[in-house]
């Protein structure tokens, strides 16, 4: 999970955030349409496992500065190992839940 904020925009354009494992997927995380805008958007993206890498791609005819905050990460957990979930036996699979989000600072 991350939060992307753009500031000091010029013209129009977009920023895309995605895993370092892949090339640009052709989608945007945040768009802007004029000068002087400040906009933010929350996004979920896969992170490369080997070094937790991500890529940031900016496109369009304009330019911007941006701030990228890594808010936390979601990790698959095995429900059979969580004793606090009394209804774990009713779940259709043992790998269908996410663990809580832990904040990280880079």
N, C-alpha and C positions, 0 to 999 in steps of 0.2 A: 504494500500500500504506500502510495506516495502522494504528495501534494505538489503541484506545479503552479508557480505564479509567474506571470509575465509582467514586465514593467518597461516603461520608456519605449513603447512601440512606435514604429514608423511604417507608414503604408499599411498593407495587409499581409497576412501570412498565417503560418501554423507551426506548432511544435508537436512532435511525436516522441513518446518515451516507450522503449521496448527492450526486451532481453538482448544482451550482447551475443547470444547464440544465433540470432537470425538477422537477415537483412530487413530493411524498412518494409513494414507490412502494408503500406499504402493508406494508412489511416492516421488521423490526428488525435492528439490528447487535448489540445487547446488551440483555439483559433482567435485571431484578432482582425479587426476591420478598419482601423484608423489610427491616427497618431495620438500618443499620450495615454493610451489605455493601460489600466492595471486590472488584470483578471486572474482568477485562480480556478483550479479544477483538481478534484481528487481522482486518482486512477489506481487500478490494479494492473500489475504487469508481472510476467514471469521474470525471474532473475537467474542469470547463468550460475549454475551450481559451483563450478570450479573456482571462481573468484568473486561471486556475487555481482557480476558486471551487468550494467545496463547501457543502452545507447540513447542519445538525444539527437533527434534530427529536426532541423528547422527548414521550412520551405516557403514558397510564395515569393512575392516581390518585395516584401518589407523586411524589417529587422527588429530585434527586440533583445532585451536582457531578460534573464530568467533566474528564478530561485527554485531549487528542487529539494524538497524535504522528504527523506525516507521516514515514514511514520511508523511502520512496523512490517511484520511479515506473517503470513498465514502458513501453517505447516499441517500436513495431513497427520492424523493420529490414529492409532489402533484403539477402537472403542472397547475392545475386550480388556485393555489394560487400565481403563479408567473406572475405578471402583465407585466413584461418586455418582455415576450415571446409573440409576436404578433401572432405567428402561433400556439399557444397552442391548439386552437380549432381543428386544422387539425390533431393533434396527435391521434393515435388509442386508447390510454388509458391515464388516468390521472396520472398513476404511472409508467412512462417509462423512466424517466430521472434521472440523478444523480446530486447532488449538487456539488459545487466546492470543491476541496480538501483543507482542513485546516491542516496546519502543527501542529504537537504536539510533545512535548518532554517528555520522560518518565524519 
